[in-house]
């Protein structure tokens, strides 16, 4: 809880280079925290999102290699469903490139 005694409405966390299996963690949290103020948790794995949002096999391979070199980034967003609602049609994923390999911009998944 916050200093004023109220629960947070939203919590965001970014985990760099973690091996934590977020699917298992979120499933366990959801089963133990029903009715909690933060009852919804969304998570994202930058490496997987990059693969889903790439049409080119070569680009996918280069991005996978970059993720292994740079490390992966996982993010979680927890919120109360009584105050917020997920927009299932919206997407929030982008690539910030910092290098070019063989003419292909290579993103750093931690950015």
Backbone as CSV, one residue per row, in Angstrom:
resi,resn,N_x,N_y,N_z,CA_x,CA_y,CA_z,C_x,C_y,C_z
1,UNK,0.836,-1.183,0.000,0.000,0.000,0.000,0.882,1.248,0.000
2,UNK,0.273,2.341,-0.366,0.992,3.614,-0.434,1.062,4.247,0.949
3,UNK,1.758,5.369,1.055,1.888,6.076,2.331,0.533,6.506,2.894
4,UNK,-0.433,6.782,2.001,-1.738,7.244,2.475,-2.666,6.087,2.861
5,UNK,-2.151,4.840,2.802,-2.940,3.686,3.206,-3.784,3.073,2.102
6,UNK,-3.844,3.720,0.949,-4.617,3.188,-0.173,-3.743,2.265,-1.018
7,UNK,-4.371,1.315,-1.674,-3.646,0.421,-2.583,-3.354,1.133,-3.890
8,UNK,-2.285,0.704,-4.562,-1.946,1.256,-5.878,-2.995,0.809,-6.894
9,UNK,-3.262,1.653,-7.884,-4.192,1.309,-8.962,-3.479,0.587,-10.100
10,UNK,-2.191,0.921,-10.290,-1.403,0.372,-11.391,0.031,0.183,-10.912
11,UNK,0.640,-0.929,-11.321,2.053,-1.169,-11.036,2.696,-1.688,-12.314
12,UNK,3.830,-1.106,-12.686,4.569,-1.524,-13.874,5.974,-1.915,-13.449
13,UNK,6.458,-3.026,-13.973,7.825,-3.469,-13.674,8.486,-3.950,-14.949
14,UNK,9.755,-3.628,-15.093,10.551,-4.092,-16.213,11.695,-4.918,-15.655
15,UNK,11.878,-6.104,-16.206,12.907,-7.026,-15.730,13.921,-7.251,-16.848
16,UNK,15.132,-6.805,-16.643,16.186,-6.987,-17.633,16.892,-8.316,-17.421
17,UNK,17.138,-8.997,-18.507,17.956,-10.205,-18.512,17.540,-11.219,-17.445
18,UNK,16.243,-11.374,-17.243,15.761,-12.333,-16.257,15.418,-13.658,-16.922
19,UNK,15.533,-14.709,-16.174,15.112,-16.030,-16.634,13.788,-16.427,-15.984
20,UNK,13.187,-15.492,-15.250,11.903,-15.740,-14.608,10.856,-16.087,-15.660
21,UNK,10.163,-17.186,-15.452,9.089,-17.578,-16.356,7.845,-16.799,-15.944
22,UNK,7.544,-15.738,-16.683,6.424,-14.875,-16.315,5.084,-15.568,-16.459
23,UNK,4.955,-16.497,-17.396,3.690,-17.212,-17.550,3.347,-17.947,-16.261
24,UNK,4.308,-18.671,-15.721,4.077,-19.392,-14.460,3.821,-18.427,-13.316
25,UNK,4.587,-17.364,-13.222,4.439,-16.415,-12.128,3.067,-15.763,-12.154
26,UNK,2.646,-15.299,-13.340,1.349,-14.623,-13.467,0.211,-15.601,-13.174
27,UNK,0.321,-16.838,-13.634,-0.708,-17.839,-13.357,-0.831,-18.086,-11.860
28,UNK,0.304,-18.224,-11.187,0.284,-18.444,-9.739,-0.278,-17.221,-9.013
29,UNK,0.135,-16.026,-9.417,-0.376,-14.798,-8.801,-1.889,-14.734,-8.954
30,UNK,-2.377,-15.005,-10.162,-3.812,-14.926,-10.424,-4.596,-15.925,-9.573
31,UNK,-4.038,-17.112,-9.353,-4.759,-18.115,-8.566,-4.773,-17.774,-7.081
32,UNK,-3.767,-17.050,-6.588,-3.686,-16.735,-5.163,-4.235,-15.352,-4.816
33,UNK,-4.404,-14.488,-5.802,-4.741,-13.100,-5.502,-6.086,-12.666,-6.080
34,UNK,-7.014,-13.584,-6.180,-8.358,-13.210,-6.653,-8.971,-12.240,-5.650
35,UNK,-9.559,-11.207,-6.174,-10.161,-10.198,-5.308,-9.174,-9.166,-4.796
36,UNK,-7.901,-9.302,-5.131,-6.895,-8.326,-4.713,-7.098,-7.027,-5.504
37,UNK,-6.629,-5.899,-4.969,-6.775,-4.628,-5.700,-6.152,-4.673,-7.100
38,UNK,-5.036,-5.376,-7.249,-4.393,-5.527,-8.560,-4.701,-6.943,-9.051
39,UNK,-5.877,-7.112,-9.643,-6.337,-8.452,-10.001,-6.059,-8.841,-11.447
40,UNK,-5.499,-7.958,-12.234,-5.149,-8.265,-13.628,-3.655,-8.002,-13.842
41,UNK,-2.985,-8.941,-14.499,-1.563,-8.776,-14.798,-1.337,-9.123,-16.260
42,UNK,-0.758,-8.194,-16.992,-0.368,-8.410,-18.379,1.154,-8.447,-18.412
43,UNK,1.704,-9.267,-19.279,3.161,-9.310,-19.364,3.588,-9.432,-20.815
44,UNK,4.838,-9.051,-21.043,5.376,-9.043,-22.401,6.831,-9.477,-22.367
45,UNK,7.202,-10.271,-23.343,8.560,-10.750,-23.520,9.040,-10.130,-24.830
46,UNK,10.034,-9.258,-24.776,10.464,-8.527,-25.968,10.932,-9.452,-27.082
47,UNK,11.630,-10.506,-26.734,12.125,-11.429,-27.762,10.956,-12.093,-28.493
48,UNK,9.960,-12.554,-27.734,8.793,-13.200,-28.364,7.960,-12.216,-29.165
49,UNK,7.773,-11.012,-28.640,7.008,-10.008,-29.379,7.710,-9.647,-30.684
50,UNK,9.029,-9.580,-30.645,9.783,-9.299,-31.866,9.570,-10.382,-32.906
51,UNK,9.581,-11.630,-32.481,9.363,-12.745,-33.412,7.951,-12.703,-33.984
52,UNK,6.967,-12.350,-33.156,5.573,-12.275,-33.622,5.346,-11.139,-34.605
53,UNK,6.128,-10.093,-34.472,5.930,-8.899,-35.299,6.934,-8.800,-36.434
54,UNK,7.520,-9.915,-36.838,8.490,-9.932,-37.924,8.009,-10.877,-39.014
55,UNK,7.984,-10.391,-40.246,7.553,-11.220,-41.370,8.723,-11.898,-42.067
56,UNK,9.907,-11.395,-41.874,11.087,-11.908,-42.562,11.824,-12.920,-41.692
57,UNK,12.136,-14.081,-42.258,12.903,-15.083,-41.513,14.299,-14.578,-41.170
58,UNK,14.919,-13.897,-42.120,16.277,-13.381,-41.886,16.248,-12.351,-40.765
59,UNK,15.290,-11.436,-40.835,15.185,-10.418,-39.778,14.906,-11.087,-38.436
60,UNK,14.050,-12.085,-38.406,13.762,-12.817,-37.177,15.003,-13.474,-36.609
61,UNK,15.813,-14.064,-37.474,17.053,-14.702,-37.025,18.017,-13.665,-36.464
62,UNK,18.160,-12.534,-37.178,19.067,-11.468,-36.727,18.581,-10.904,-35.389
63,UNK,17.275,-10.693,-35.247,16.743,-10.165,-33.996,16.920,-11.168,-32.852
64,UNK,16.752,-12.456,-33.150,16.973,-13.487,-32.136,18.417,-13.497,-31.665
65,UNK,19.352,-13.371,-32.618,20.770,-13.321,-32.264,21.066,-12.070,-31.432
66,UNK,20.450,-10.947,-31.804,20.652,-9.704,-31.055,20.119,-9.845,-29.631
67,UNK,18.976,-10.492,-29.483,18.401,-10.676,-28.145,19.303,-11.558,-27.289
68,UNK,19.899,-12.583,-27.904,20.812,-13.436,-27.140,22.062,-12.666,-26.730
69,UNK,22.529,-11.774,-27.593,23.721,-10.985,-27.298,23.412,-9.883,-26.274
70,UNK,22.348,-9.123,-26.526,22.007,-7.975,-25.687,21.248,-8.356,-24.420
71,UNK,20.602,-9.477,-24.414,19.730,-9.860,-23.309,18.295,-9.533,-23.648
72,UNK,17.380,-10.117,-22.928,15.963,-9.946,-23.191,15.367,-8.996,-22.162
73,UNK,14.213,-8.474,-22.476,13.511,-7.573,-21.581,12.101,-8.105,-21.399
74,UNK,11.674,-8.246,-20.149,10.314,-8.684,-19.853,9.655,-7.585,-19.031
75,UNK,8.399,-7.341,-19.313,7.663,-6.285,-18.629,6.342,-6.827,-18.107
76,UNK,5.904,-6.278,-16.979,4.616,-6.650,-16.400,3.843,-5.383,-16.049
77,UNK,2.547,-5.453,-16.248,1.646,-4.376,-15.865,0.524,-4.997,-15.048
78,UNK,0.402,-4.587,-13.802,-0.678,-5.069,-12.942,-1.635,-3.906,-12.701
79,UNK,-2.942,-4.202,-12.733,-3.926,-3.151,-12.525,-5.199,-3.746,-11.949
80,UNK,-6.026,-2.867,-11.406,-7.306,-3.285,-10.861,-8.375,-3.232,-11.926
81,UNK,-9.061,-4.345,-12.149,-10.085,-4.388,-13.190,-11.308,-3.543,-12.837
82,UNK,-11.423,-3.145,-11.580,-12.547,-2.283,-11.195,-12.329,-0.847,-11.663
83,UNK,-11.063,-0.507,-12.008,-10.760,0.861,-12.426,-10.270,0.962,-13.864
84,UNK,-9.703,-0.133,-14.394,-9.139,-0.116,-15.746,-9.613,-1.336,-16.507
85,UNK,-9.539,-1.224,-17.822,-9.947,-2.323,-18.691,-8.918,-2.472,-19.801
86,UNK,-8.546,-3.711,-20.117,-7.597,-3.951,-21.195,-8.269,-3.709,-22.542
87,UNK,-7.573,-3.033,-23.427,-8.030,-2.857,-24.805,-7.407,-3.975,-25.623
88,UNK,-8.164,-5.023,-25.875,-7.659,-6.204,-26.573,-7.219,-5.949,-28.003
89,UNK,-7.678,-4.852,-28.612,-7.309,-4.545,-29.993,-6.032,-3.721,-30.096
90,UNK,-5.619,-3.113,-28.997,-4.451,-2.234,-29.023,-3.158,-3.040,-28.920
91,UNK,-2.111,-2.499,-29.478,-0.789,-3.101,-29.342,0.186,-2.036,-28.865
92,UNK,1.161,-2.485,-28.120,2.192,-1.582,-27.640,3.513,-2.312,-27.761
93,UNK,4.050,-2.272,-28.943,5.333,-2.917,-29.182,6.032,-2.152,-30.283
94,UNK,7.293,-1.874,-30.094,8.080,-1.184,-31.101,9.529,-1.588,-30.982
95,UNK,10.285,-1.250,-31.973,11.701,-1.595,-31.986,12.537,-0.329,-32.018
96,UNK,13.475,-0.244,-31.102,14.429,0.854,-31.097,15.767,0.274,-31.519
97,UNK,16.200,0.634,-32.700,17.430,0.059,-33.235,18.637,0.873,-32.803
98,UNK,19.751,0.185,-32.639,20.986,0.889,-32.303,22.168,0.371,-33.111
99,UNK,21.929,-0.618,-33.950,23.009,-1.151,-34.785,22.415,-1.651,-36.089
100,UNK,23.284,-1.800,-37.102,22.875,-2.351,-38.391,23.823,-3.482,-38.740
101,UNK,23.257,-4.634,-39.103,24.038,-5.798,-39.505,23.607,-6.184,-40.907
102,UNK,24.546,-6.171,-41.850,24.269,-6.505,-43.250,23.100,-5.693,-43.795
103,UNK,23.044,-4.412,-43.405,22.001,-3.529,-43.904,20.663,-3.661,-43.198
104,UNK,20.583,-4.537,-42.206,19.330,-4.747,-41.471,19.453,-4.074,-40.106
105,UNK,18.531,-3.128,-39.799,18.581,-2.513,-38.472,18.280,-3.557,-37.404
106,UNK,19.133,-3.640,-36.388,19.000,-4.647,-35.330,18.599,-3.938,-34.028
107,UNK,17.428,-4.281,-33.504,16.994,-3.623,-32.264,17.652,-4.231,-31.043
108,UNK,17.744,-3.439,-30.022,18.181,-3.931,-28.721,16.896,-4.207,-27.933
109,UNK,16.589,-5.473,-27.613,15.316,-5.778,-26.958,15.167,-5.153,-25.582
110,UNK,16.263,-4.632,-25.013,16.144,-3.976,-23.709,15.740,-2.527,-23.831
111,UNK,15.473,-2.071,-25.046,15.092,-0.656,-25.217,13.758,-0.550,-25.888
